[in-house]
Amino acid sequence: MNKLLLTTAAGLALLGQTRQGAAETPTVSSENPVVRVKASALGTADWQSGKFVHAQGCTMVKLDRPSPNRYTSLMLVGISHLQVYKAGQWADVAIAPMLKSEPAPCRVAGSD
């Protein structure tokens, strides 16, 4: 009886870990990769996921859901950390080289 309970508990724990991992694995599109960002303005230290969009001539990250500070998108200049999901893992992306190709108004801090 104890062996059956241990086996069942182990199976449930494994199932829980598998479901949690699946929930954290984003869907990837080659046209518009899934990204995640950190920014002080968001009101959280957690990663916020989203996708690249181009609006008003600027490259931005449109968040999947509003941040605690109610941001729905961020310009590159406001992002402190950026990662893209590819080949099954998150990879850091340097923001400075991306900013160089942005128009001048898109590189001004606080222009969001």
Beta strands, then each sheet from edge to edge (+ up, - down):
strand 1: 34-38
strand 2: 48-55
strand 3: 58-63
strand 4: 73-75
strand 5: 81-86
strand 6: 89-92
sheet 1: 4+ 3- 2+ 1- 5+ 6-
end
